Amino acid sequence: MHQKLAVVVLALFGGTLSAMAEGNLASRPIDLPDLMLKGDLSMSATEYVLETGKYYRINISSDGQEEFAWMAPELFRNSWVNQIVVNELEVKAYGVYSLEFDAEGTFELTFVPIRPGRYDFWVDGYETRGMKGAFMVN
């Protein structure tokens, strides 16, 4: 009887247990190329290729020439966001919708994508002028 119960428990939970991450995912981030938003309505990068379950860090900056709201709501919904750092002050956010630049500055974003897909990012109001891109998560 106990052997049958053990087989049933392993059958029910075995796949789930094997999918659990090992170690500290947030210990050593992979640095992505910086993303610079420029007043001439250009961006330094428009595509990033990532893998699910890996820990990433990206610096997103503005030169302060324009006010920008950098949007990536689907990426935020499909990632574990560890923190956002501004001027060495950490924000532990449960949910993020956008990062807004009212002046020159940098946001450091650390996150783990948890679901594969294409996640668009853009600068609100400027996407038709080329300020858009995508995170491709495999």
Helices and strands as residue ranges (DSSP letters): H 2-18, E 30-31, E 35-37, E 47-50, E 56-62, E 68-71, H 73-77, E 79-86, E 89-91, E 98-101, E 105-113, E 117-123, G 127-129, E 132-137
